[in-house]
């Protein structure tokens, strides 16, 4: 729950967008998710500030030539 944290979301069945990088809006989305007691996938009500919960990280560049490994630590 850090302001600097991002989420990389993969959608292999979505032909329009295979991947997206998002972050919680500050302060609205961050405060809302920090107070949420639920686990797993679920929707959230509107934020107290009227902001969206998430915003696209448009400043992040994805280099298709970069090699990487994905490690699931769940």
Secondary structure, 3 states (H helix, E strand, C coil): CCCCCCEEEECCCCCCCCEEEEEECCCHHHHHHHHCCCCCCCCCCCCCCCCCCEEECCCCCCCCCCCCCCCCCC
